[in-house]
Amino acid sequence: MSLTPVFRFINAEEMATIIKANPEGAGKEWAVVDVRDDDFAGGNIVGALNYPSETLLAKIDELVKRMEGVPKIVFHCALSQVRGPKSARRYAEARSLLLKDAPPQDILVLRDGFSGFQSRYRNDKQLVEKFNKYYHD
C-alpha cells in the first residue's frame, strides 16, 4: 500500500514567488497559516493568519471552512520541523473529513519556517511585516 503525502515542502524562494506573483491573492489564491505560539511576535509573512499550534485543534474546523476555496495553503512555524508539518497534516485530515467533494488544495509547508524566511527577506516589505530584529538576532 502506497501512502500519498498530504503536503509537500517548499523553500523560501518559492514562497516569495507565490506572494510576489499575486500580492492581492492573500486569502483568495493563497494563504499562509503561521502556527507559531508566543514566538509569533516580532514579525510575520505578509498576510499570514496566526493559528497558534497550541489551540489549532480547537479551531481546525473553522480554518478548513475559511480556506475552502483557496487553492494553495502554506503552513509554517519557526523552523517548520514539528509544529508546521504536524499542523499541515492535521489540517489535511480535517479537510478530508469535512469537505468530501471539495476541489483539490495544494497543502504546503515552508521549509526552515519563518526563521529561514526572515533571514533572507526581513527587509522586503512585500514579504515580511512587523519585523523586529530584537526577536530574531
N, CA, C and O atoms as CSV, one atom per row, in Angstrom:
chain,resi,resn,atom,element,x,y,z
A,1,MET,N,N,0.849,-1.180,0.000
A,1,MET,CA,C,0.000,0.000,0.000
A,1,MET,C,C,0.895,1.244,0.000
A,1,MET,O,O,1.779,1.388,0.845
A,2,SER,N,N,0.652,2.129,-0.955
A,2,SER,CA,C,1.467,3.345,-1.041
A,2,SER,C,C,0.728,4.509,-0.395
A,2,SER,O,O,-0.457,4.730,-0.643
A,3,LEU,N,N,1.442,5.235,0.422
A,3,LEU,CA,C,0.851,6.382,1.100
A,3,LEU,C,C,1.184,7.658,0.331
A,3,LEU,O,O,2.351,7.944,0.063
A,4,THR,N,N,0.158,8.415,-0.018
A,4,THR,CA,C,0.357,9.688,-0.687
A,4,THR,C,C,0.549,10.756,0.377
A,4,THR,O,O,-0.271,10.868,1.288
A,5,PRO,N,N,1.623,11.547,0.280
A,5,PRO,CA,C,1.807,12.597,1.283
A,5,PRO,C,C,0.674,13.613,1.207
A,5,PRO,O,O,0.180,13.919,0.122
A,6,VAL,N,N,0.268,14.128,2.352
A,6,VAL,CA,C,-0.839,15.085,2.393
A,6,VAL,C,C,-0.347,16.516,2.187
A,6,VAL,O,O,-1.148,17.427,1.980
A,7,PHE,N,N,0.974,16.711,2.244
A,7,PHE,CA,C,1.541,18.038,1.989
A,7,PHE,C,C,2.921,17.851,1.383
A,7,PHE,O,O,3.486,16.757,1.394
A,8,ARG,N,N,3.448,18.949,0.853
A,8,ARG,CA,C,4.828,18.931,0.368
A,8,ARG,C,C,5.536,20.189,0.879
A,8,ARG,O,O,4.893,21.187,1.204
A,9,PHE,N,N,6.852,20.125,0.942
A,9,PHE,CA,C,7.648,21.262,1.394
A,9,PHE,C,C,7.957,22.190,0.228
A,9,PHE,O,O,8.142,21.743,-0.905
A,10,ILE,N,N,8.012,23.496,0.521
A,10,ILE,CA,C,8.511,24.483,-0.429
A,10,ILE,C,C,9.597,25.295,0.277
A,10,ILE,O,O,9.645,25.338,1.506
A,11,ASN,N,N,10.455,25.930,-0.493
A,11,ASN,CA,C,11.514,26.729,0.125
A,11,ASN,C,C,11.134,28.205,0.129
A,11,ASN,O,O,10.090,28.588,-0.400
A,12,ALA,N,N,11.984,29.024,0.727
A,12,ALA,CA,C,11.714,30.457,0.878
A,12,ALA,C,C,11.532,31.147,-0.467
A,12,ALA,O,O,10.679,32.024,-0.604
A,13,GLU,N,N,12.325,30.759,-1.458
A,13,GLU,CA,C,12.222,31.380,-2.779
A,13,GLU,C,C,10.859,31.089,-3.409
A,13,GLU,O,O,10.246,31.973,-4.008
A,14,GLU,N,N,10.390,29.852,-3.273
A,14,GLU,CA,C,9.068,29.502,-3.822
A,14,GLU,C,C,7.965,30.288,-3.108
A,14,GLU,O,O,7.015,30.744,-3.745
A,15,MET,N,N,8.089,30.448,-1.790
A,15,MET,CA,C,7.102,31.221,-1.030
A,15,MET,C,C,7.106,32.672,-1.492
A,15,MET,O,O,6.045,33.263,-1.692
A,16,ALA,N,N,8.281,33.244,-1.659
A,16,ALA,CA,C,8.388,34.629,-2.121
A,16,ALA,C,C,7.759,34.789,-3.501
A,16,ALA,O,O,7.094,35.790,-3.768
A,17,THR,N,N,7.962,33.819,-4.366
A,17,THR,CA,C,7.392,33.871,-5.715
A,17,THR,C,C,5.871,33.823,-5.673
A,17,THR,O,O,5.213,34.552,-6.415
A,18,ILE,N,N,5.305,32.983,-4.823
A,18,ILE,CA,C,3.843,32.892,-4.684
A,18,ILE,C,C,3.277,34.252,-4.296
A,18,ILE,O,O,2.299,34.708,-4.889
A,19,ILE,N,N,3.877,34.897,-3.315
A,19,ILE,CA,C,3.373,36.180,-2.820
A,19,ILE,C,C,3.556,37.272,-3.871
A,19,ILE,O,O,2.623,38.018,-4.165
A,20,LYS,N,N,4.754,37.364,-4.430
A,20,LYS,CA,C,5.034,38.453,-5.374
A,20,LYS,C,C,4.279,38.292,-6.695
A,20,LYS,O,O,3.984,39.286,-7.359
A,21,ALA,N,N,3.967,37.068,-7.079
A,21,ALA,CA,C,3.219,36.849,-8.315
A,21,ALA,C,C,1.770,37.313,-8.181
A,21,ALA,O,O,1.137,37.673,-9.173
A,22,ASN,N,N,1.250,37.305,-6.965
A,22,ASN,CA,C,-0.144,37.687,-6.745
A,22,ASN,C,C,-0.294,38.289,-5.352
A,22,ASN,O,O,-0.884,37.664,-4.471
A,23,PRO,N,N,0.239,39.510,-5.137
A,23,PRO,CA,C,0.209,40.095,-3.792
A,23,PRO,C,C,-1.201,40.342,-3.258
A,23,PRO,O,O,-1.402,40.395,-2.045
A,24,GLU,N,N,-2.162,40.492,-4.139
A,24,GLU,CA,C,-3.550,40.710,-3.712
A,24,GLU,C,C,-4.294,39.388,-3.483
A,24,GLU,O,O,-5.471,39.388,-3.121
A,25,GLY,N,N,-3.611,38.283,-3.692
A,25,GLY,CA,C,-4.259,36.975,-3.611
A,25,GLY,C,C,-4.356,36.365,-2.229
A,25,GLY,O,O,-4.902,35.272,-2.075
A,26,ALA,N,N,-3.833,37.053,-1.212
A,26,ALA,CA,C,-3.876,36.506,0.151
A,26,ALA,C,C,-5.306,36.211,0.563
A,26,ALA,O,O,-6.168,37.089,0.524
A,27,GLY,N,N,-5.549,34.976,0.957
A,27,GLY,CA,C,-6.881,34.572,1.404
A,27,GLY,C,C,-7.814,34.172,0.274
A,27,GLY,O,O,-8.910,33.666,0.514
A,28,LYS,N,N,-7.371,34.403,-0.981
A,28,LYS,CA,C,-8.186,34.025,-2.135
A,28,LYS,C,C,-7.473,32.996,-3.017
A,28,LYS,O,O,-8.019,31.935,-3.319
A,29,GLU,N,N,-6.260,33.326,-3.419
A,29,GLU,CA,C,-5.471,32.430,-4.275
A,29,GLU,C,C,-4.461,31.617,-3.469
A,29,GLU,O,O,-4.088,30.507,-3.849
A,30,TRP,N,N,-4.038,32.182,-2.373
A,30,TRP,CA,C,-3.077,31.522,-1.488
A,30,TRP,C,C,-3.310,32.022,-0.066
A,30,TRP,O,O,-3.875,33.094,0.152
A,31,ALA,N,N,-2.866,31.231,0.877
A,31,ALA,CA,C,-2.951,31.634,2.285
A,31,ALA,C,C,-1.725,31.100,3.010
A,31,ALA,O,O,-1.200,30.034,2.689
A,32,VAL,N,N,-1.287,31.872,3.995
A,32,VAL,CA,C,-0.186,31.457,4.852
A,32,VAL,C,C,-0.755,31.305,6.257
A,32,VAL,O,O,-1.343,32.239,6.803
A,33,VAL,N,N,-0.576,30.123,6.834
A,33,VAL,CA,C,-1.027,29.866,8.199
A,33,VAL,C,C,0.216,29.689,9.065
A,33,VAL,O,O,0.953,28.711,8.943
A,34,ASP,N,N,0.419,30.659,9.934
A,34,ASP,CA,C,1.567,30.691,10.835
A,34,ASP,C,C,1.111,30.085,12.154
A,34,ASP,O,O,0.254,30.652,12.833
A,35,VAL,N,N,1.668,28.953,12.518
A,35,VAL,CA,C,1.218,28.253,13.725
A,35,VAL,C,C,2.137,28.482,14.926
A,35,VAL,O,O,2.095,27.739,15.906
A,36,ARG,N,N,2.973,29.530,14.830
A,36,ARG,CA,C,3.803,29.861,15.997
A,36,ARG,C,C,2.894,30.329,17.128
A,36,ARG,O,O,1.833,30.908,16.893
A,37,ASP,N,N,3.317,30.077,18.324
A,37,ASP,CA,C,2.555,30.468,19.504
A,37,ASP,C,C,3.056,31.849,19.938
A,37,ASP,O,O,2.913,32.811,19.183
A,38,ASP,N,N,3.637,31.968,21.128
A,38,ASP,CA,C,4.170,33.251,21.595
A,38,ASP,C,C,5.266,33.774,20.680
A,38,ASP,O,O,5.526,34.977,20.646
A,39,ASP,N,N,5.910,32.883,19.939
A,39,ASP,CA,C,7.000,33.297,19.066
A,39,ASP,C,C,6.511,33.966,17.772
A,39,ASP,O,O,7.311,34.252,16.881
A,40,PHE,N,N,5.194,34.215,17.668
A,40,PHE,CA,C,4.644,34.965,16.529
A,40,PHE,C,C,5.056,36.434,16.603
A,40,PHE,O,O,5.155,37.110,15.579
A,41,ALA,N,N,5.292,36.915,17.806
A,41,ALA,CA,C,5.714,38.313,17.979
A,41,ALA,C,C,7.038,38.533,17.259
A,41,ALA,O,O,7.885,37.641,17.201
A,42,GLY,N,N,7.198,39.709,16.725
A,42,GLY,CA,C,8.472,40.052,16.106
A,42,GLY,C,C,8.479,39.984,14.600
A,42,GLY,O,O,9.525,40.158,13.974
A,43,GLY,N,N,7.322,39.731,14.008
A,43,GLY,CA,C,7.232,39.752,12.555
A,43,GLY,C,C,6.578,38.517,11.992
A,43,GLY,O,O,6.514,37.468,12.633
A,44,ASN,N,N,6.088,38.671,10.762
A,44,ASN,CA,C,5.428,37.558,10.095
A,44,ASN,C,C,5.445,37.765,8.586
A,44,ASN,O,O,5.723,38.861,8.099
A,45,ILE,N,N,5.147,36.708,7.864
A,45,ILE,CA,C,4.996,36.798,6.423
A,45,ILE,C,C,3.747,37.631,6.153
A,45,ILE,O,O,2.725,37.466,6.819
A,46,VAL,N,N,3.839,38.524,5.175
A,46,VAL,CA,C,2.725,39.413,4.840
A,46,VAL,C,C,1.446,38.599,4.616
A,46,VAL,O,O,1.433,37.625,3.864
A,47,GLY,N,N,0.376,39.025,5.287
A,47,GLY,CA,C,-0.921,38.382,5.115
A,47,GLY,C,C,-1.119,37.086,5.884
A,47,GLY,O,O,-2.163,36.446,5.757
A,48,ALA,N,N,-0.131,36.690,6.682
A,48,ALA,CA,C,-0.233,35.414,7.412
A,48,ALA,C,C,-1.350,35.454,8.445
A,48,ALA,O,O,-1.586,36.472,9.096
A,49,LEU,N,N,-2.027,34.325,8.577
A,49,LEU,CA,C,-3.033,34.133,9.620
A,49,LEU,C,C,-2.349,33.397,10.761
A,49,LEU,O,O,-1.680,32.389,10.535
A,50,ASN,N,N,-2.507,33.888,11.976
A,50,ASN,CA,C,-1.890,33.218,13.120
A,50,ASN,C,C,-2.906,32.295,13.777
A,50,ASN,O,O,-3.879,32.744,14.383
A,51,TYR,N,N,-2.658,30.993,13.644
A,51,TYR,CA,C,-3.438,29.958,14.312
A,51,TYR,C,C,-2.444,29.197,15.181
A,51,TYR,O,O,-1.880,28.196,14.739
A,52,PRO,N,N,-2.220,29.662,16.424
A,52,PRO,CA,C,-1.204,29.025,17.281
A,52,PRO,C,C,-1.401,27.513,17.394
A,52,PRO,O,O,-2.521,27.024,17.542
A,53,SER,N,N,-0.290,26.792,17.322
A,53,SER,CA,C,-0.365,25.328,17.350
A,53,SER,C,C,-1.047,24.801,18.603
A,53,SER,O,O,-1.721,23.772,18.562
A,54,GLU,N,N,-0.869,25.513,19.732
A,54,GLU,CA,C,-1.461,25.014,20.987
A,54,GLU,C,C,-2.986,25.101,20.992
A,54,GLU,O,O,-3.628,24.448,21.814
A,55,THR,N,N,-3.582,25.890,20.096
A,55,THR,CA,C,-5.056,25.987,20.024
A,55,THR,C,C,-5.602,25.583,18.656
A,55,THR,O,O,-6.811,25.645,18.431
A,56,LEU,N,N,-4.726,25.172,17.744
A,56,LEU,CA,C,-5.155,24.860,16.374
A,56,LEU,C,C,-6.229,23.779,16.328
A,56,LEU,O,O,-7.208,23.912,15.594
A,57,LEU,N,N,-6.059,22.726,17.092
A,57,LEU,CA,C,-7.016,21.622,17.033
A,57,LEU,C,C,-8.436,22.088,17.348
A,57,LEU,O,O,-9.393,21.619,16.731
A,58,ALA,N,N,-8.577,22.996,18.292
A,58,ALA,CA,C,-9.902,23.510,18.660
A,58,ALA,C,C,-10.511,24.365,17.540
A,58,ALA,O,O,-11.728,24.539,17.484
A,59,LYS,N,N,-9.665,24.895,16.653
A,59,LYS,CA,C,-10.144,25.792,15.595
A,59,LYS,C,C,-9.974,25.212,14.196
A,59,LYS,O,O,-10.154,25.918,13.203
A,60,ILE,N,N,-9.627,23.927,14.113
A,60,ILE,CA,C,-9.309,23.336,12.818
A,60,ILE,C,C,-10.503,23.334,11.864
A,60,ILE,O,O,-10.338,23.586,10.671
A,61,ASP,N,N,-11.701,23.052,12.375
A,61,ASP,CA,C,-12.887,23.055,11.504
A,61,ASP,C,C,-13.136,24.449,10.940
A,61,ASP,O,O,-13.468,24.602,9.764
A,62,GLU,N,N,-12.975,25.460,11.784
A,62,GLU,CA,C,-13.129,26.853,11.348
A,62,GLU,C,C,-12.126,27.184,10.244
A,62,GLU,O,O,-12.484,27.812,9.248
A,63,LEU,N,N,-10.881,26.766,10.415
A,63,LEU,CA,C,-9.841,27.028,9.427
A,63,LEU,C,C,-10.151,26.317,8.107
A,63,LEU,O,O,-10.014,26.907,7.035
A,64,VAL,N,N,-10.562,25.074,8.185
A,64,VAL,CA,C,-10.903,24.318,6.972
A,64,VAL,C,C,-12.001,25.033,6.186
A,64,VAL,O,O,-11.898,25.193,4.970
A,65,LYS,N,N,-13.041,25.457,6.879
A,65,LYS,CA,C,-14.146,26.150,6.201
A,65,LYS,C,C,-13.691,27.493,5.644
A,65,LYS,O,O,-14.087,27.875,4.543
A,66,ARG,N,N,-12.872,28.200,6.389
A,66,ARG,CA,C,-12.367,29.508,5.951
A,66,ARG,C,C,-11.500,29.384,4.693
A,66,ARG,O,O,-11.499,30.278,3.847
A,67,MET,N,N,-10.771,28.287,4.574
A,67,MET,CA,C,-9.847,28.080,3.454
A,67,MET,C,C,-10.435,27.233,2.329
A,67,MET,O,O,-9.718,26.849,1.405
A,68,GLU,N,N,-11.711,26.945,2.397
A,68,GLU,CA,C,-12.332,26.003,1.456
A,68,GLU,C,C,-12.026,26.310,-0.011
A,68,GLU,O,O,-11.677,25.395,-0.758
A,69,GLY,N,N,-12.143,27.547,-0.439
A,69,GLY,CA,C,-11.945,27.880,-1.845
A,69,GLY,C,C,-10.544,28.358,-2.206
A,69,GLY,O,O,-10.308,28.787,-3.335
A,70,VAL,N,N,-9.625,28.290,-1.269
A,70,VAL,CA,C,-8.261,28.774,-1.510
A,70,VAL,C,C,-7.433,27.618,-2.089
A,70,VAL,O,O,-7.294,26.581,-1.441
A,71,PRO,N,N,-6.884,27.783,-3.296
A,71,PRO,CA,C,-6.187,26.656,-3.933
A,71,PRO,C,C,-4.843,26.274,-3.316
A,71,PRO,O,O,-4.404,25.133,-3.463
A,72,LYS,N,N,-4.179,27.216,-2.622
A,72,LYS,CA,C,-2.836,26.944,-2.108
A,72,LYS,C,C,-2.750,27.469,-0.680
A,72,LYS,O,O,-3.025,28.642,-0.423
A,73,ILE,N,N,-2.364,26.586,0.254
A,73,ILE,CA,C,-2.236,26.981,1.657
A,73,ILE,C,C,-0.874,26.522,2.177
A,73,ILE,O,O,-0.483,25.366,2.016
A,74,VAL,N,N,-0.165,27.463,2.804
A,74,VAL,CA,C,1.194,27.202,3.283
A,74,VAL,C,C,1.216,27.293,4.805
A,74,VAL,O,O,0.829,28.312,5.378
A,75,PHE,N,N,1.663,26.237,5.449
A,75,PHE,CA,C,1.805,26.212,6.904
A,75,PHE,C,C,3.273,26.413,7.265
A,75,PHE,O,O,4.169,25.995,6.532
A,76,HIS,N,N,3.503,27.058,8.405
A,76,HIS,CA,C,4.867,27.152,8.918
A,76,HIS,C,C,4.835,27.521,10.397
A,76,HIS,O,O,3.848,28.037,10.921
A,77,CYS,N,N,5.958,27.234,11.041
A,77,CYS,CA,C,6.201,27.692,12.416
A,77,CYS,C,C,7.568,28.365,12.389
A,77,CYS,O,O,7.944,28.928,11.360
A,78,ALA,N,N,8.305,28.328,13.457
A,78,ALA,CA,C,9.608,28.983,13.481
A,78,ALA,C,C,10.599,28.284,12.546
A,78,ALA,O,O,11.280,28.944,11.761
A,79,LEU,N,N,10.681,26.967,12.625
A,79,LEU,CA,C,11.634,26.204,11.811
A,79,LEU,C,C,10.962,25.187,10.889
A,79,LEU,O,O,11.616,24.596,10.030
A,80,SER,N,N,9.660,24.987,11.067
A,80,SER,CA,C,8.882,24.001,10.292
A,80,SER,C,C,9.453,22.596,10.393
A,80,SER,O,O,9.541,21.865,9.406
A,81,GLN,N,N,9.838,22.239,11.614
A,81,GLN,CA,C,10.305,20.879,11.863
A,81,GLN,C,C,9.254,20.044,12.582
A,81,GLN,O,O,9.171,18.836,12.362
A,82,VAL,N,N,8.442,20.675,13.445
A,82,VAL,CA,C,7.424,19.926,14.194
A,82,VAL,C,C,6.046,20.568,14.026
A,82,VAL,O,O,5.154,19.968,13.426
A,83,ARG,N,N,5.870,21.768,14.544
A,83,ARG,CA,C,4.540,22.394,14.561
A,83,ARG,C,C,3.969,22.606,13.160
A,83,ARG,O,O,2.797,22.309,12.923
A,84,GLY,N,N,4.773,23.110,12.235
A,84,GLY,CA,C,4.285,23.367,10.876
A,84,GLY,C,C,3.813,22.098,10.178
A,84,GLY,O,O,2.664,22.036,9.741
A,85,PRO,N,N,4.677,21.078,10.060
A,85,PRO,CA,C,4.253,19.840,9.405
A,85,PRO,C,C,3.087,19.140,10.120
A,85,PRO,O,O,2.178,18.624,9.470
A,86,LYS,N,N,3.118,19.128,11.438
A,86,LYS,CA,C,2.039,18.488,12.197
A,86,LYS,C,C,0.714,19.208,11.943
A,86,LYS,O,O,-0.321,18.562,11.784
A,87,SER,N,N,0.740,20.532,11.906
A,87,SER,CA,C,-0.470,21.317,11.652
A,87,SER,C,C,-0.985,21.084,10.238
A,87,SER,O,O,-2.194,20.977,10.030
A,88,ALA,N,N,-0.089,21.004,9.269
A,88,ALA,CA,C,-0.496,20.736,7.882
A,88,ALA,C,C,-1.162,19.365,7.784
A,88,ALA,O,O,-2.175,19.213,7.102
A,89,ARG,N,N,-0.601,18.379,8.456
A,89,ARG,CA,C,-1.185,17.034,8.431
A,89,ARG,C,C,-2.567,17.030,9.081
A,89,ARG,O,O,-3.508,16.444,8.545
A,90,ARG,N,N,-2.686,17.683,10.236
A,90,ARG,CA,C,-3.994,17.753,10.919
A,90,ARG,C,C,-5.022,18.481,10.063
A,90,ARG,O,O,-6.179,18.069,9.980
A,91,TYR,N,N,-4.592,19.557,9.433
A,91,TYR,CA,C,-5.481,20.315,8.555
A,91,TYR,C,C,-5.958,19.421,7.395
A,91,TYR,O,O,-7.151,19.379,7.091
A,92,ALA,N,N,-5.029,18.713,6.756
A,92,ALA,CA,C,-5.375,17.848,5.628
A,92,ALA,C,C,-6.366,16.761,6.053
A,92,ALA,O,O,-7.309,16.453,5.323
A,93,GLU,N,N,-6.149,16.187,7.227
A,93,GLU,CA,C,-7.061,15.153,7.727
A,93,GLU,C,C,-8.441,15.730,7.996
A,93,GLU,O,O,-9.446,15.130,7.618
A,94,ALA,N,N,-8.502,16.887,8.644
A,94,ALA,CA,C,-9.790,17.526,8.938
A,94,ALA,C,C,-10.493,17.916,7.650
A,94,ALA,O,O,-11.708,17.761,7.533
A,95,ARG,N,N,-9.741,18.419,6.687
A,95,ARG,CA,C,-10.325,18.835,5.407
A,95,ARG,C,C,-10.943,17.642,4.678
A,95,ARG,O,O,-12.029,17.753,4.110
A,96,SER,N,N,-10.257,16.515,4.696
A,96,SER,CA,C,-10.791,15.342,4.001
A,96,SER,C,C,-12.070,14.827,4.666
A,96,SER,O,O,-12.914,14.234,3.995
A,97,LEU,N,N,-12.221,15.043,5.964
A,97,LEU,CA,C,-13.439,14.636,6.663
A,97,LEU,C,C,-14.582,15.635,6.460
A,97,LEU,O,O,-15.735,15.239,6.291
A,98,LEU,N,N,-14.258,16.924,6.478
A,98,LEU,CA,C,-15.291,17.964,6.409
A,98,LEU,C,C,-15.734,18.302,4.999
A,98,LEU,O,O,-16.907,18.599,4.772
A,99,LEU,N,N,-14.815,18.260,4.052
A,99,LEU,CA,C,-15.112,18.697,2.685
A,99,LEU,C,C,-14.894,17.546,1.708
A,99,LEU,O,O,-13.898,17.513,0.985
A,100,LYS,N,N,-15.809,16.630,1.696
A,100,LYS,CA,C,-15.647,15.417,0.899
A,100,LYS,C,C,-15.553,15.690,-0.605
A,100,LYS,O,O,-14.796,15.017,-1.304
A,101,ASP,N,N,-16.312,16.669,-1.112
A,101,ASP,CA,C,-16.332,16.932,-2.552
A,101,ASP,C,C,-15.612,18.221,-2.925
A,101,ASP,O,O,-15.854,18.778,-3.996
A,102,ALA,N,N,-14.749,18.689,-2.075
A,102,ALA,CA,C,-14.028,19.945,-2.340
A,102,ALA,C,C,-12.995,19.744,-3.442
A,102,ALA,O,O,-12.445,18.654,-3.599
A,103,PRO,N,N,-12.737,20.809,-4.206
A,103,PRO,CA,C,-11.667,20.702,-5.207
A,103,PRO,C,C,-10.329,20.489,-4.499
A,103,PRO,O,O,-10.185,20.820,-3.322
A,104,PRO,N,N,-9.364,19.941,-5.211
A,104,PRO,CA,C,-8.068,19.703,-4.574
A,104,PRO,C,C,-7.441,21.003,-4.076
A,104,PRO,O,O,-7.683,22.080,-4.621
A,105,GLN,N,N,-6.643,20.877,-3.046
A,105,GLN,CA,C,-5.954,22.029,-2.475
A,105,GLN,C,C,-4.491,21.654,-2.309
A,105,GLN,O,O,-4.168,20.565,-1.834
A,106,ASP,N,N,-3.615,22.558,-2.702
A,106,ASP,CA,C,-2.186,22.355,-2.561
A,106,ASP,C,C,-1.811,22.736,-1.130
A,106,ASP,O,O,-1.808,23.919,-0.790
A,107,ILE,N,N,-1.499,21.757,-0.292
A,107,ILE,CA,C,-1.135,21.986,1.103
A,107,ILE,C,C,0.385,21.893,1.201
A,107,ILE,O,O,0.988,20.870,0.877
A,108,LEU,N,N,0.985,22.994,1.658
A,108,LEU,CA,C,2.431,23.136,1.642
A,108,LEU,C,C,2.968,23.457,3.034
A,108,LEU,O,O,2.239,23.947,3.897
A,109,VAL,N,N,4.248,23.176,3.237
A,109,VAL,CA,C,4.938,23.553,4.474
A,109,VAL,C,C,6.202,24.292,4.059
A,109,VAL,O,O,6.966,23.817,3.219
A,110,LEU,N,N,6.410,25.450,4.653
A,110,LEU,CA,C,7.584,26.280,4.350
A,110,LEU,C,C,8.815,25.706,5.037
A,110,LEU,O,O,8.927,25.738,6.263
A,111,ARG,N,N,9.733,25.182,4.240
A,111,ARG,CA,C,10.969,24.613,4.775
A,111,ARG,C,C,11.760,25.702,5.514
A,111,ARG,O,O,11.875,26.824,5.020
A,112,ASP,N,N,12.291,25.386,6.665
A,112,ASP,CA,C,13.051,26.298,7.532
A,112,ASP,C,C,12.184,27.373,8.174
A,112,ASP,O,O,12.714,28.263,8.839
A,113,GLY,N,N,10.876,27.318,7.997
A,113,GLY,CA,C,9.931,28.176,8.690
A,113,GLY,C,C,10.195,29.665,8.566
A,113,GLY,O,O,10.884,30.125,7.655
A,114,PHE,N,N,9.624,30.407,9.515
A,114,PHE,CA,C,9.785,31.855,9.486
A,114,PHE,C,C,11.232,32.255,9.720
A,114,PHE,O,O,11.688,33.261,9.177
A,115,SER,N,N,11.958,31.490,10.514
A,115,SER,CA,C,13.364,31.825,10.776
A,115,SER,C,C,14.157,31.876,9.479
A,115,SER,O,O,14.905,32.825,9.241
A,116,GLY,N,N,13.998,30.868,8.650
A,116,GLY,CA,C,14.706,30.849,7.375
A,116,GLY,C,C,14.215,31.928,6.433
A,116,GLY,O,O,15.009,32.557,5.734
A,117,PHE,N,N,12.899,32.145,6.412
A,117,PHE,CA,C,12.309,33.133,5.516
A,117,PHE,C,C,12.749,34.547,5.884
A,117,PHE,O,O,13.156,35.323,5.020
A,118,GLN,N,N,12.663,34.876,7.177
A,118,GLN,CA,C,13.022,36.237,7.594
A,118,GLN,C,C,14.518,36.492,7.450
A,118,GLN,O,O,14.925,37.628,7.203
A,119,SER,N,N,15.337,35.469,7.598
A,119,SER,CA,C,16.780,35.695,7.464
A,119,SER,C,C,17.126,36.113,6.039
A,119,SER,O,O,18.134,36.779,5.801
A,120,ARG,N,N,16.295,35.723,5.118
A,120,ARG,CA,C,16.521,36.069,3.716
A,120,ARG,C,C,15.757,37.317,3.272
A,120,ARG,O,O,16.263,38.109,2.477
A,121,TYR,N,N,14.527,37.491,3.791
A,121,TYR,CA,C,13.627,38.525,3.266
A,121,TYR,C,C,13.171,39.563,4.293
A,121,TYR,O,O,12.235,40.314,4.019
A,122,ARG,N,N,13.793,39.626,5.441
A,122,ARG,CA,C,13.330,40.521,6.511
A,122,ARG,C,C,13.219,41.976,6.078
A,122,ARG,O,O,12.396,42.709,6.627
A,123,ASN,N,N,14.008,42.413,5.124
A,123,ASN,CA,C,13.986,43.812,4.693
A,123,ASN,C,C,13.069,44.068,3.504
A,123,ASN,O,O,12.992,45.195,3.015
A,124,ASP,N,N,12.377,43.040,3.038
A,124,ASP,CA,C,11.467,43.186,1.900
A,124,ASP,C,C,10.042,43.362,2.434
A,124,ASP,O,O,9.418,42.403,2.888
A,125,LYS,N,N,9.542,44.588,2.374
A,125,LYS,CA,C,8.215,44.918,2.929
A,125,LYS,C,C,7.072,44.223,2.181
A,125,LYS,O,O,5.958,44.146,2.698
A,126,GLN,N,N,7.333,43.721,0.980
A,126,GLN,CA,C,6.306,42.963,0.253
A,126,GLN,C,C,6.155,41.549,0.818
A,126,GLN,O,O,5.158,40.872,0.568
A,127,LEU,N,N,7.157,41.115,1.580
A,127,LEU,CA,C,7.170,39.727,2.053
A,127,LEU,C,C,7.082,39.571,3.570
A,127,LEU,O,O,6.495,38.606,4.059
A,128,VAL,N,N,7.660,40.509,4.314
A,128,VAL,CA,C,7.682,40.406,5.778
A,128,VAL,C,C,7.155,41.703,6.373
A,128,VAL,O,O,7.555,42.797,5.974
A,129,GLU,N,N,6.246,41.559,7.338
A,129,GLU,CA,C,5.692,42.734,8.015
A,129,GLU,C,C,5.916,42.631,9.516
A,129,GLU,O,O,6.104,41.543,10.061
A,130,LYS,N,N,5.892,43.791,10.174
A,130,LYS,CA,C,6.017,43.902,11.634
A,130,LYS,C,C,7.325,43.312,12.157
A,130,LYS,O,O,7.393,42.858,13.299
A,131,PHE,N,N,8.358,43.321,11.324
A,131,PHE,CA,C,9.616,42.705,11.731
A,131,PHE,C,C,10.291,43.510,12.833
A,131,PHE,O,O,10.382,44.737,12.771
A,132,ASN,N,N,10.767,42.777,13.851
A,132,ASN,CA,C,11.516,43.393,14.948
A,132,ASN,C,C,12.737,42.506,15.194
A,132,ASN,O,O,12.611,41.392,15.703
A,133,LYS,N,N,13.917,43.007,14.829
A,133,LYS,CA,C,15.126,42.191,14.934
A,133,LYS,C,C,15.437,41.743,16.353
A,133,LYS,O,O,16.179,40.782,16.557
A,134,TYR,N,N,14.865,42.442,17.342
A,134,TYR,CA,C,15.066,42.065,18.740
A,134,TYR,C,C,14.678,40.603,18.974
A,134,TYR,O,O,15.297,39.920,19.790
A,135,TYR,N,N,13.659,40.126,18.263
A,135,TYR,CA,C,13.168,38.763,18.448
A,135,TYR,C,C,13.972,37.726,17.658
A,135,TYR,O,O,13.848,36.528,17.911
A,136,HIS,N,N,14.784,38.171,16.717
A,136,HIS,CA,C,15.423,37.214,15.806
A,136,HIS,C,C,16.941,37.239,15.778
A,136,HIS,O,O,17.555,36.349,15.189
A,137,ASP,N,N,17.560,38.230,16.398
A,137,ASP,CA,C,19.030,38.298,16.369
A,137,ASP,C,C,19.636,37.915,17.692
A,137,ASP,O,O,20.859,37.920,17.835
